[in-house]
Every structure is written in structure tokens, then in C-alpha cells.
Amino acid sequence: MDRPVEYVVARIGRPHGVRGEVTVEVRTDAPDDRFVPGTVLRTEPATAGPLTVESARWHSGTLLVTFVEVTGRDAVDALRNTLLLVDAATVDDDDEDDAWYPHQLVGLAAVTVDGTALGVVKDLRTGLAQDLLVVTGTDGREVLVPFVSRLVPTVDVPGGRLVLDPPGGLFPERPGDPEEDAR
């Protein structure tokens, strides 16, 4: 039986205070929709949940959440680094041409503009300023590539590839230009 594709909406961080609030590292563009009281979230590891949102509030730019099933600082501290998941089918695709979820990108071949193989997308790390593609290069190294249109001009999910235009030196297939590096 196929498992549904799951999308990570947050990672539980450290406790906040003594009453069971936790910080969460948000990994969704719609946290106010995902953390509504009563929302049930699956967890990774599965043994930590499911968890039902009791309350959610913003404090100094950080989302603080309490869960019905967990009370007290020690109990929530045991959840640290737990991933909070939703079924990807419940994620509203708002028809943006340049928006992808990690599960859509993982496994795509990474190639240069001229078609040279660079590796395979392993993950997408969301960040405050920009997202980073984690590419396992042809030499086995992990390479972090800022997920911006200048460096990733084409994402072809149906075709199973994305095109990268990385600066020289980032991948062995694109050695740095000594004259350009001197500038």
C-alpha cells in the first residue's frame, strides 16, 4: 500500500517557558493556516504523535505552539527536533509557476545549461533569506545551491530535471575561472 506523500510544515524547537509552549521552525508559507487550534499534525518520528494544536502565537518573530497531548516543559523538550507533517494532498497549490515542494524536487537530475550532469537533488532546506537546494554531486559531495532564478533558471518536474547555472568552482564540472576569481 502506498503511503501518502507528506510535507514538512515545521520542526519543533526548544521549550518556551514552563507551561508547554515550544518554538517551531516554520517550513511552510502559510503557518497561520497550518497551526490553527484543532489542527492534527502527523509527526516524524511517528511515535511522537499525532499532535493536536491547542494554541499558536507569534512572539518576536518566532511561532510558539502548544499541543493538547503534551503539557509541561519536560514533555515538550522530549519533542525537540520532531518534524510536523501534513499530507501533501491537503497543501493548496495556488498555481504559482515558481513554487515547488521538497517532495517534488528530491530525485531530480541537476544539469548545467549545456546539459552536463552535476548530480541529483537530495533535499530542499528552507531558510529565512532564501531556500537552498542540497545536491549530491557526481563526486558524492553535498553541494548547497541557493534556490534563486539566477542560479536555477529551469525546474522541469515532469521531465525529472532542473537546470543549474552555478558559479565556477561550486561543482568539479565547472572549475573556477582564475581571472574571474581574481575580481
Backbone hydrogen bonds in HBPLUS format (Angstrom, degrees):
<---DONOR---> <-ACCEPTOR-->    atom                        ^
c    i                          cat <-CA-CA->   ^        H-A-AA   ^      H-
h    n   atom  resd res      DA  || num        DHA   H-A  angle D-A-AA Bond
n    s   type  num  typ     dist DA aas  dist angle  dist       angle   num
A0088-ALA N   A0005-VAL O   2.73 MM  83  5.51 174.6  1.74 153.4 153.9     1
A0007-TYR N   A0086-VAL O   2.77 MM  79  5.38 164.8  1.80 162.0 167.4     2
A0086-VAL N   A0007-TYR O   2.97 MM  79  5.38 150.6  2.06 144.5 153.7     3
A0009-VAL N   A0084-LEU O   2.86 MM  75  5.78 161.0  1.89 155.8 162.3     4
A0027-ARG N   A0009-VAL O   2.79 MM  18  4.68 165.4  1.81 129.9 124.8     5
A0084-LEU N   A0010-ALA O   2.82 MM  74  5.21 169.8  1.83 151.9 151.5     6
A0011-ARG N   A0025-GLU O   3.00 MM  14  5.07 143.0  2.14 128.1 139.6     7
A0025-GLU N   A0011-ARG O   2.78 MM  14  5.07 168.3  1.80 156.9 156.7     8
A0012-ILE N   A0082-THR O   2.85 MM  70  5.35 169.4  1.86 158.6 160.4     9
A0081-ASN N   A0012-ILE O   2.75 MM  69  5.10 162.0  1.78 146.6 146.1    10
A0013-GLY N   A0023-THR O   2.69 MM  10  4.95 164.9  1.71 153.1 148.6    11
A0023-THR N   A0014-ARG O   2.95 MM   9  5.68 165.0  1.98 160.1 163.8    12
A0016-HIS N   A0021-GLU O   2.80 MM   5  5.21 160.3  1.84 137.2 134.9    13
A0022-VAL N   A0065-VAL O   2.88 MM  43  5.42 150.5  1.97 144.9 153.9    14
A0065-VAL N   A0022-VAL O   2.92 MM  43  5.42 157.3  1.97 150.8 157.2    15
A0024-VAL N   A0063-LEU O   3.04 MM  39  5.76 140.7  2.20 160.3 165.4    16
A0033-ASP N   A0030-ALA O   3.06 MM   3  5.43 142.2  2.20 108.4 119.0    17
A0034-ARG N   A0030-ALA O   3.07 MM   4  6.33 147.5  2.18 149.6 159.7    18
A0035-PHE N   A0031-PRO O   3.05 MM   4  5.95 146.1  2.17 151.9 155.6    19
A0039-THR N   A0036-VAL O   2.99 MM   3  5.72 159.2  2.03 151.1 153.1    20
A0038-GLY N   A0053-VAL O   2.74 MM  15  5.34 167.0  1.75 151.4 152.5    21
A0053-VAL N   A0039-THR O   2.84 MM  14  5.39 163.7  1.87 157.9 159.6    22
A0041-LEU N   A0051-LEU O   2.78 MM  10  5.31 168.9  1.79 156.8 159.4    23
A0051-LEU N   A0041-LEU O   2.90 MM  10  5.31 162.2  1.94 155.0 157.9    24
A0042-ARG N   A0085-LEU O   3.17 MM  43  5.00 142.9  2.32 146.9 143.7    25
A0085-LEU N   A0042-ARG O   2.80 MM  43  5.00 170.8  1.81 142.1 143.2    26
A0044-GLU N   A0083-LEU O   3.03 MM  39  5.06 142.1  2.17 136.6 141.6    27
A0083-LEU N   A0044-GLU O   3.07 MM  39  5.06 172.6  2.07 144.8 143.2    28
A0048-ALA N   A0045-PRO O   3.11 MM   3  5.85 165.7  2.13 119.8 124.3    29
A0049-GLY N   A0046-ALA O   3.17 MM   3  5.74 168.5  2.19 118.2 121.8    30
A0068-VAL N   A0052-THR O   2.88 MM  16  5.53 156.5  1.94 155.4 162.3    31
A0054-GLU N   A0066-THR O   2.77 MM  12  5.35 171.6  1.77 141.6 142.1    32
A0055-SER N   A0066-THR O   3.40 MM  11  5.28 158.7  2.45 125.9 127.3    33
A0066-THR N   A0055-SER O   2.95 MM  11  5.28 157.2  2.01 145.3 147.3    34
A0057-ARG N   A0064-LEU O   2.90 MM   7  5.35 154.9  1.96 151.6 159.6    35
A0064-LEU N   A0057-ARG O   2.76 MM   7  5.35 174.5  1.76 166.9 168.9    36
A0059-HIS N   A0062-THR O   2.83 MM   3  5.23 158.5  1.87 146.8 154.1    37
A0062-THR N   A0059-HIS O   2.98 MM   3  5.23 160.2  2.02 113.2 119.7    38
A0070-VAL N   A0067-PHE O   3.27 MM   3  5.52 156.5  2.33 107.9 114.6    39
A0076-VAL N   A0072-GLY O   3.18 MM   4  6.49 162.9  2.21 155.0 159.6    40
A0077-ASP N   A0073-ARG O   2.89 MM   4  6.00 147.9  2.00 147.7 157.6    41
A0078-ALA N   A0074-ASP O   3.22 MM   4  6.43 139.8  2.39 139.7 148.1    42
A0079-LEU N   A0076-VAL O   2.96 MM   3  5.20 151.4  2.04 105.0 114.1    43
A0080-ARG N   A0077-ASP O   3.18 MM   3  5.42 166.7  2.19 110.6 114.4    44
A0082-THR N   A0079-LEU O   2.88 MM   3  5.48 150.6  1.97 150.2 149.8    45
A0090-THR N   A0087-ASP O   2.83 MM   3  5.57 157.9  1.88 122.9 129.6    46
A0091-VAL N   A0088-ALA O   3.07 MM   3  5.20 157.8  2.12 105.5 112.6    47
A0104-GLN N   A0101-TYR O   2.84 MM   3  5.40 146.4  1.95 117.9 128.3    48
A0105-LEU N   A0102-PRO O   2.98 MM   3  5.22 135.2  2.19 105.4 117.9    49
A0106-VAL N   A0102-PRO O   2.98 MM   4  6.10 161.6  2.01 170.4 173.9    50
A0108-LEU N   A0105-LEU O   3.02 MM   3  5.66 164.6  2.05 142.0 142.7    51
A0107-GLY N   A0121-VAL O   2.81 MM  14  5.25 172.2  1.82 145.2 147.7    52
A0121-VAL N   A0108-LEU O   2.89 MM  13  5.42 167.0  1.91 160.5 164.4    53
A0109-ALA N   A0160-GLY O   2.99 MM  51  6.23 171.4  2.00 138.2 135.3    54
A0162-LEU N   A0109-ALA O   2.81 MM  53  6.25 150.0  1.90 168.4 172.7    55
A0110-ALA N   A0119-GLY O   2.83 MM   9  5.20 176.5  1.83 138.2 137.5    56
A0118-LEU N   A0110-ALA O   2.75 MM   8  5.36 164.8  1.77 157.9 154.0    57
A0111-VAL N   A0162-LEU O   3.07 MM  51  6.41 163.1  2.10 161.7 166.9    58
A0164-LEU N   A0111-VAL O   2.70 MM  53  5.93 163.9  1.73 161.3 166.9    59
A0112-THR N   A0116-THR O   2.83 MM   4  5.12 149.7  1.92 136.3 146.2    60
A0115-GLY N   A0112-THR O   2.89 MM   3  5.02 161.5  1.92 109.5 114.7    61
A0138-THR N   A0118-LEU O   3.07 MM  20  5.78 126.0  2.37 131.2 129.4    62
A0120-VAL N   A0136-THR O   3.02 MM  16  5.36 151.8  2.10 137.2 143.5    63
A0136-THR N   A0120-VAL O   2.84 MM  16  5.36 160.0  1.88 164.8 158.8    64
A0122-LYS N   A0134-VAL O   2.65 MM  12  5.41 166.3  1.66 159.8 164.4    65
A0123-ASP N   A0134-VAL O   3.29 MM  11  4.98 152.9  2.37 131.6 134.2    66
A0134-VAL N   A0123-ASP O   2.90 MM  11  4.98 172.9  1.90 142.7 140.6    67
A0125-ARG N   A0132-LEU O   2.82 MM   7  5.09 167.7  1.83 159.7 159.6    68
A0132-LEU N   A0125-ARG O   2.80 MM   7  5.09 160.7  1.84 149.7 156.5    69
A0147-PHE N   A0131-ASP O   2.81 MM  16  5.35 177.4  1.81 145.3 144.6    70
A0133-LEU N   A0145-VAL O   2.78 MM  12  5.05 167.9  1.79 153.3 149.8    71
A0145-VAL N   A0133-LEU O   2.89 MM  12  5.05 162.6  1.92 147.0 152.9    72
A0135-VAL N   A0143-VAL O   2.88 MM   8  5.14 174.4  1.88 153.4 155.3    73
A0143-VAL N   A0135-VAL O   2.78 MM   8  5.14 157.6  1.83 148.2 156.1    74
A0137-GLY N   A0141-ARG O   2.74 MM   4  5.35 160.4  1.78 172.6 167.7    75
A0140-GLY N   A0137-GLY O   2.88 MM   3  5.15 163.3  1.91 114.3 118.1    76
A0148-VAL N   A0146-PRO O   2.94 MM   2  5.67 132.3  2.17 105.6  91.3    77
A0151-LEU N   A0148-VAL O   3.04 MM   3  5.65 130.3  2.30 115.3 126.4    78
A0152-VAL N   A0148-VAL O   2.79 MM   4  5.82 145.7  1.91 153.2 163.3    79
A0165-ASP N   A0151-LEU O   2.77 MM  14  4.77 158.4  1.81 134.2 138.0    80
A0163-VAL N   A0154-THR O   2.80 MM   9  5.04 156.5  1.85 140.5 148.7    81
A0156-ASP N   A0161-ARG O   2.85 MM   5  5.35 155.7  1.91 159.5 167.2    82
A0160-GLY N   A0156-ASP O   2.91 MM   4  6.09 110.8  2.40 141.0 159.2    83
A0161-ARG N   A0156-ASP O   3.12 MM   5  5.35 165.6  2.14 142.8 143.4    84
A0160-GLY N   A0157-VAL O   3.01 MM   3  5.01 152.4  2.09 103.3 112.1    85
A0170-LEU N   A0167-PRO O   3.38 MM   3  6.17 164.0  2.41 138.9 140.1    86
A0169-GLY N   A0174-ARG O   2.48 MM   5  5.76 171.8  1.49 161.5 163.0    87
A0174-ARG N   A0171-PHE O   2.94 MM   3  5.34 156.9  1.99 113.3 120.8    88
A0181-ASP N   A0177-ASP O   2.76 MM   4  5.91 160.7  1.79 165.2 172.0    89
A0182-ALA N   A0178-PRO O   3.10 MM   4  6.19 137.1  2.29 138.5 147.9    90
A0183-ARG N   A0180-GLU O   3.19 MM   3  5.43 147.9  2.29 103.3 112.3    91
